[in-house]
Amino acid sequence: MVTTLDILSQPHNHDQNLRLYVIGTTPERTRRVLEIACALARDLDAKLSVLVAQPVPYPLPLDHPPVHADFIEGAWLQLARGHGMDTNVTVCLCRDRDETVRQRLAAGSIVLIGIRRRWLQSAEHTLARMLRRDGHRVILVETKPGTLRSSIVRMQSSR
């Protein structure tokens, strides 16, 4: 297992400031991940971005999701503002969540994803595996339903 220090001490490909990306999953999980990400971003003097890939079902055109795009964006902005840190929120309407996330991240990004521990691998685990293969540094944050407790369960890069 790779530690947080291993991930954060590796050379980073960004020209400007360090940026941490939180992948929006569910509002509850993302809220808990943002708590950890904000603390990390403050300690590292990093910028924080939330990336939400919102799938639109195939019968509908991409520019007409079942829920109005302004409402979706407003809900995620409100969630991000609740942590007292300037956070960039990007909502992408898409067909394939994983492909959209992979395309939107800069090379070698540090990514935090909220997960629930399960017997079977979740969609978030699959996304994390793809992002690691793409060369990103991925931190999985386990969120316990019904509690305020979160823990970092796995941090790995593509070494």
VOPAGU-2260 file (C-alpha; in pm, 1 decimal, decimal comma):
REM VOPAGU-2260
SITE   aa  ch    i         X         Y         Z
SITE  MET   A    0       0,0       0,0       0,0
SITE  VAL   A    1     121,9     346,0     -86,4
SITE  THR   A    2      87,0     619,6     176,0
SITE  THR   A    3     -45,4     972,9     140,5
SITE  LEU   A    4     310,1    1105,1     162,9
SITE  ASP   A    5     418,8     876,5    -122,3
SITE  ILE   A    6     138,7    1004,6    -343,3
SITE  LEU   A    7     184,5    1369,8    -260,0
SITE  SER   A    8     565,4    1367,6    -274,8
SITE  GLN   A    9     580,9    1229,4    -629,2
SITE  PRO   A   10     657,4    1482,0    -900,7
SITE  HIS   A   11     341,3    1647,4   -1022,2
SITE  ASN   A   12     274,3    1751,8   -1382,0
SITE  HIS   A   13      92,1    2077,2   -1311,0
SITE  ASP   A   14     258,1    2402,1   -1415,1
SITE  GLN   A   15      80,3    2608,7   -1151,7
SITE  ASN   A   16     -52,9    2523,5    -808,4
SITE  LEU   A   17    -133,5    2174,4    -691,2
SITE  ARG   A   18    -497,5    2080,0    -750,8
SITE  LEU   A   19    -700,6    1806,2    -583,6
SITE  TYR   A   20   -1000,9    1664,0    -769,3
SITE  VAL   A   21   -1303,9    1522,1    -589,1
SITE  ILE   A   22   -1521,2    1303,5    -810,9
SITE  GLY   A   23   -1889,0    1367,8    -740,2
SITE  THR   A   24   -2069,0    1040,6    -671,2
SITE  THR   A   25   -2367,1    1079,0    -438,9
SITE  PRO   A   26   -2421,5    1403,2    -245,5
SITE  GLU   A   27   -2371,9    1230,1      91,7
SITE  ARG   A   28   -2048,9    1057,1     -12,0
SITE  THR   A   29   -1915,0    1364,2    -186,5
SITE  ARG   A   30   -1986,3    1581,2     120,4
SITE  ARG   A   31   -1776,3    1349,8     335,4
SITE  VAL   A   32   -1495,4    1333,4      80,3
SITE  LEU   A   33   -1496,0    1714,0      59,2
SITE  GLU   A   34   -1432,3    1733,9     435,3
SITE  ILE   A   35   -1112,4    1534,1     393,1
SITE  ALA   A   36   -1017,2    1704,1      65,7
SITE  CYS   A   37   -1055,7    2051,8     218,3
SITE  ALA   A   38    -825,1    1959,8     505,7
SITE  LEU   A   39    -568,8    1816,3     262,9
SITE  ALA   A   40    -596,5    2116,9      30,7
SITE  ARG   A   41    -543,2    2361,4     318,3
SITE  ASP   A   42    -240,8    2167,9     447,4
SITE  LEU   A   43     -88,8    2147,3      98,6
SITE  ASP   A   44    -192,1    2497,3     -13,2
SITE  ALA   A   45    -369,9    2328,0    -304,6
SITE  LYS   A   46    -673,2    2423,0    -509,6
SITE  LEU   A   47    -982,0    2207,1    -494,7
SITE  SER   A   48   -1212,8    2101,5    -778,9
SITE  VAL   A   49   -1525,5    1888,8    -781,1
SITE  LEU   A   50   -1586,8    1704,0   -1106,0
SITE  VAL   A   51   -1937,8    1568,6   -1158,0
SITE  ALA   A   52   -2014,3    1356,8   -1463,2
SITE  GLN   A   53   -2393,5    1348,0   -1483,5
SITE  PRO   A   54   -2515,0    1071,2   -1719,0
SITE  VAL   A   55   -2813,4    1149,4   -1941,7
SITE  PRO   A   56   -3022,6     849,2   -2054,9
SITE  TYR   A   57   -3003,8     765,6   -2425,6
SITE  PRO   A   58   -3365,5     844,8   -2515,7
SITE  LEU   A   59   -3294,1    1209,2   -2422,3
SITE  PRO   A   60   -3062,6    1449,0   -2603,5
SITE  LEU   A   61   -2752,3    1547,3   -2404,0
SITE  ASP   A   62   -2864,7    1908,1   -2376,9
SITE  HIS   A   63   -3202,3    1806,1   -2223,8
SITE  PRO   A   64   -3133,4    1592,9   -1913,5
SITE  PRO   A   65   -3427,5    1466,4   -1704,2
SITE  VAL   A   66   -3338,4    1730,7   -1441,3
SITE  HIS   A   67   -3257,6    2081,7   -1564,2
SITE  ALA   A   68   -2880,7    2140,6   -1586,0
SITE  ASP   A   69   -2899,2    2465,4   -1383,9
SITE  PHE   A   70   -3062,6    2279,1   -1095,0
SITE  ILE   A   71   -2796,5    2005,4   -1102,4
SITE  GLU   A   72   -2515,4    2259,1   -1107,0
SITE  GLY   A   73   -2674,8    2467,4    -829,0
SITE  ALA   A   74   -2710,1    2164,8    -602,2
SITE  TRP   A   75   -2342,5    2068,1    -644,8
SITE  LEU   A   76   -2228,3    2430,6    -597,7
SITE  GLN   A   77   -2425,0    2453,6    -273,7
SITE  LEU   A   78   -2271,9    2127,4    -152,6
SITE  ALA   A   79   -1919,0    2252,2    -228,7
SITE  ARG   A   80   -1972,8    2594,0     -67,2
SITE  GLY   A   81   -2067,3    2432,6     263,1
SITE  HIS   A   82   -1701,1    2362,1     343,2
SITE  GLY   A   83   -1564,3    2715,0     365,3
SITE  MET   A   84   -1311,3    2677,3      86,8
SITE  ASP   A   85   -1305,8    2822,4    -262,4
SITE  THR   A   86   -1393,7    2521,2    -475,9
SITE  ASN   A   87   -1433,4    2494,8    -851,3
SITE  VAL   A   88   -1731,4    2278,3    -951,6
SITE  THR   A   89   -1760,2    2133,4   -1302,6
SITE  VAL   A   90   -2074,7    1946,0   -1404,1
SITE  CYS   A   91   -2052,8    1754,5   -1733,1
SITE  LEU   A   92   -2363,4    1610,3   -1895,8
SITE  CYS   A   93   -2256,1    1284,9   -2059,2
SITE  ARG   A   94   -2344,2     933,0   -2165,5
SITE  ASP   A   95   -2049,6     753,2   -2002,4
SITE  ARG   A   96   -1944,4     877,7   -1658,8
SITE  ASP   A   97   -1608,4     700,8   -1648,9
SITE  GLU   A   98   -1496,3     817,8   -1994,6
SITE  THR   A   99   -1599,3    1174,7   -1916,5
SITE  VAL   A  100   -1400,7    1180,0   -1591,2
SITE  ARG   A  101   -1096,2    1030,5   -1765,5
SITE  GLN   A  102   -1111,2    1293,6   -2040,5
SITE  ARG   A  103   -1154,7    1590,6   -1803,9
SITE  LEU   A  104    -862,9    1521,2   -1568,5
SITE  ALA   A  105    -518,5    1665,3   -1633,4
SITE  ALA   A  106    -234,2    1411,6   -1655,1
SITE  GLY   A  107    -109,1    1286,4   -1318,7
SITE  SER   A  108    -396,4    1438,2   -1117,8
SITE  ILE   A  109    -459,7    1366,6    -751,3
SITE  VAL   A  110    -814,9    1233,1    -727,3
SITE  LEU   A  111   -1034,6    1157,2    -425,7
SITE  ILE   A  112   -1335,2     925,9    -465,0
SITE  GLY   A  113   -1590,7     833,6    -199,4
SITE  ILE   A  114   -1678,2     465,2    -169,2
SITE  ARG   A  115   -1886,2     235,2      46,7
SITE  ARG   A  116   -1715,8     -83,1     153,4
SITE  ARG   A  117   -1888,5    -377,7     -13,5
SITE  TRP   A  118   -1822,7    -740,1     -92,7
SITE  LEU   A  119   -1840,3    -668,3    -463,7
SITE  GLN   A  120   -1646,7    -399,4    -644,4
SITE  SER   A  121   -1854,1     -87,3    -704,7
SITE  ALA   A  122   -1855,3     147,4   -1003,0
SITE  GLU   A  123   -1630,1     379,1    -801,4
SITE  HIS   A  124   -1372,3     100,8    -756,2
SITE  THR   A  125   -1377,6      37,9   -1130,9
SITE  LEU   A  126   -1329,8     408,5   -1202,4
SITE  ALA   A  127   -1041,1     425,9    -953,7
SITE  ARG   A  128    -871,1     130,5   -1122,1
SITE  MET   A  129    -905,7     297,6   -1465,2
SITE  LEU   A  130    -770,3     627,6   -1334,6
SITE  ARG   A  131    -468,5     454,9   -1177,3
SITE  ARG   A  132    -395,3     285,3   -1509,6
SITE  ASP   A  133    -414,4     629,8   -1673,1
SITE  GLY   A  134    -140,7     751,8   -1436,2
SITE  HIS   A  135    -349,1     943,7   -1181,2
SITE  ARG   A  136    -297,8     927,3    -806,8
SITE  VAL   A  137    -621,0     799,8    -653,6
SITE  ILE   A  138    -730,7     821,3    -290,3
SITE  LEU   A  139   -1037,4     615,2    -198,6
SITE  VAL   A  140   -1231,8     749,3      99,5
SITE  GLU   A  141   -1464,5     504,8     269,0
SITE  THR   A  142   -1782,9     672,3     387,3
SITE  LYS   A  143   -1997,5     496,8     642,9
SITE  PRO   A  144   -2372,5     539,5     581,6
SITE  GLY   A  145   -2553,7     719,1     861,9
SITE  THR   A  146   -2238,1     839,2    1036,5
SITE  LEU   A  147   -2008,4    1135,5    1004,8
SITE  ARG   A  148   -1708,2     906,3    1002,6
SITE  SER   A  149   -1492,8     872,2     693,5
SITE  SER   A  150   -1161,0     701,1     652,0
SITE  ILE   A  151    -904,9     682,7     380,4
SITE  VAL   A  152    -888,2     315,4     285,9
SITE  ARG   A  153    -655,3     301,0      -7,3
SITE  MET   A  154    -412,6     535,9    -170,9
SITE  GLN   A  155    -228,2     417,3    -474,0
SITE  SER   A  156     -59,8     558,6    -773,8
SITE  SER   A  157      37,5     383,7   -1092,6
SITE  ARG   A  158     385,9     278,6    -981,4
